[in-house]
Amino acid sequence: MLHPSQVVIGEHGPALIGDGALFMWADKLAPLLAAHPHVQLVLSTSWARHLPVEQVRDFLPVALRRRVVGSTWHRIQTDPSFSHGLPYSYWQDATRYQQVRRWVTLHRLRRWAAIDDDADGWADADRTRLIHTQADNGLSDPAALSRLAELLRGQP
């Protein structure tokens, strides 16, 4: 979670409601990932329902932008194997966890983590992979950064 969750899609793209700026906490994530060049980012954002993933990616700082390999939402339109057997309405109603889990399963990921302020519906088996942030402070929370650092070091 790189900014407060109060964002709307306006005429010129995403806009933050209230104080702060889009991706205002990205500067907390980039240094942590610097020592891990193999880490890729998959965006799981409702923005990708309305904007092309490339446009969403381009709102990120360059250090993070080049790590983005896709988004859980955009795949339903470009990869039949991703949404195989699932109706479009599934994606409207799926929890964030279900979308993330679908990506993980399709790509057979063994090491992965998710940063999100939405902990609804997470399976107990995957809950340790979630860095659960609060909507108000996201990755500005030292505990969230510490947990992410642990996962990057391979600690469960």
LINVEN-V686249 format. One line per field, one symbol per residue. ss: DSSP state (H for helix, E for strand, - for the rest). phi: phi as a letter, one per 20 degrees, with the letter a starting at -180 (. if undefined). psi: psi as a letter, one per 30 degrees, with the letter a starting at -180 (. if undefined). A space follows every 50 residues. Layout:
BEGIN
ss=???
phi=???
psi=???
END
This chain:
BEGIN
ss=------EEEE--EEEE---------HHHHHHHHH------EEE--HHHH- --HHHHH----HHHH--EEEE---HHHH-HHHH----HHHHHH--HHHHH HHHHHH-------EEE-------HHHHHHEEE-----HHH-HHHHHHHHH HH----
phi=.dagfeccedgdofceenfobglfdffeegffegecfffdddeccfgffd cfgfffgffffggegfefdrbfffffedcgffdgndfgfgffdffggfff fffgffelfddbbcdbeddfmffgfdffeeeedegfclfffgffffffgf ffenef
psi=jfllfikljaegakkkkalalkhfgefeeeeefegiffklkkkikfefff kkeeeeeffllefeeffkfakeefffffjefegkfklefefefkleeeee eeeeeeghkejllkjlgjgkgkkeffeffkjjlkeffbgfjeeeeeeeee eefgk.
END
